[in-house]
Amino acid sequence: MHTAHPGRRQLLGIIALFLLPPLLAWVAWYYLDTQGVSTTSNAGTLIQPARPLPASGLRLLQSGDARDFSTLRGHWLYVIYAGATCAARCREQLYVTRQIRIGVNKDVARVKRLLVTPQPLAPELRAELAQQHPDLIIAQPERGSSDWLQSFEDVQFDTSGEFYFLVDPLGNLMMFYDLNVPAKGVRRDLQKVLKISQIG
């Protein structure tokens, strides 16, 4: 009986390794579109077609240092866009996403949070956020918020105020939320994608 050459098996294994993550992501997108959020929950608005988060214009800050955005790849990511003062609604959303992240229990390491602000945060505010949200990563658009927001021109949502996205582990925008979405629905959305996806 003819058996595959070991080298050929290795090659097929490597090809499968590269094809598996996007295939799993497609399954997650298909499931959510046909069976998931769109039919059982009104929490998030599925973004179609899939498109990457415009990360090239963001400068990630951690203890004042720039960080490579690639460090966030491989995780489910809440990207929260808020004003420079992170007023009441921003703080409420940070609290909600923190509780949702904690609520996924054993999957907590699969989820990260990124706060994008149009201007540098005041030192006292950064210290406060660091104390209340030690897992929070903060970023600023390098060329100003207006340039960064233009990246969303073809997304049919109101980006004039505060909003947030769920980004998949491959760096694609997956769902859009405004700040009025109930936390219970957001948590259901996240639990679904964590359950059906093996990436991130």
LINBELHU-V184693 format. One record per pair of residues at least 4 apart in sequence whose ideal C-beta (glycine too) atoms are under 6 Angstrom apart, sorted by the first residue. I is the first residue (numbers start at 1). J is the second residue. If there is no record, write none. Layout:
i j
I J
I J
This chain:
i j
4 8
4 9
16 20
19 23
21 199
24 197
24 198
24 199
25 168
25 170
28 193
28 196
28 197
31 35
31 36
31 196
32 36
32 37
32 46
33 46
36 192
37 41
37 44
37 46
37 189
41 185
41 188
43 181
43 185
43 186
43 189
44 175
44 177
44 189
45 176
46 175
47 173
47 176
50 172
51 173
52 171
52 172
53 167
53 171
53 173
54 151
55 69
57 141
57 142
57 143
57 148
58 139
59 66
59 140
59 142
60 67
60 139
61 138
62 67
67 71
72 77
72 112
73 171
74 169
74 200
75 112
75 169
75 200
76 110
76 111
76 200
77 112
77 114
77 167
78 97
78 113
78 164
79 114
79 164
79 165
79 167
80 93
80 115
80 164
81 116
81 163
82 86
82 90
82 162
84 117
84 118
84 119
86 90
89 162
89 179
90 162
93 179
94 133
96 183
97 113
98 133
100 186
100 187
101 108
101 111
103 187
104 108
107 194
110 200
113 136
114 137
114 139
115 136
115 138
116 139
117 121
117 140
118 145
121 125
121 126
129 133
141 145
141 148
143 147
145 149
149 159
152 159
157 176
162 179
163 178
164 177
165 173
165 176
166 174
166 175
167 173
168 172
168 174
169 199
169 200
177 181
181 186
193 197
